[in-house]
């Protein structure tokens, strides 16, 4: 994906996060980008504290496409995937990840929030323990503040 395609997809994922928020869920969003770097195959907002946007999207993708196809796709998400979501992406065979804001930054924004007991475990560390080389891009400074503002507003209200 080009930098412009990444920014477009990250902003789309943030729109999905806004829609999840409007539906009463936590403000996380993810999109699956096709191998062409442009076409969006799936979108997914956060469902609940166990069904995160990235994990649900990865499971749905694995049901619809084979591993070879998914290896050429990119999961684009607003916030760095937690250990559960990174593991689900790994097992779904999605070869690339782009995220806007780090898990550590999310922890700084949420603190010890009962609804989001954030793990301070970078997804790169999870992927490095595996046998497949998942390409990771993030955080992306050009959209980080847009994403952080949505979380800053949400977590200060709850």
RACOR-V977030 format. One record per run of one state. SS is the DSSP state (2 for helix, 1 for strand, 0 for the rest). FROM is the first residue (numbers start at 1). LEN is the number of residues. If there is no record, write none. Layout:
# RACOR-V977030
[[SS	FROM	LEN] [SS	FROM	LEN]]
This chain:
# RACOR-V977030
[[0	1	2] [2	3	20] [0	23	6] [1	29	5] [0	34	6] [1	40	6] [0	46	7] [2	53	12] [0	65	2] [2	67	5] [0	72	2] [1	74	6] [0	80	3] [2	83	10] [0	93	3] [1	96	6] [0	102	1] [2	103	8] [0	111	12] [2	123	6] [0	129	6] [1	135	3] [0	138	3] [2	141	17] [0	158	1]]
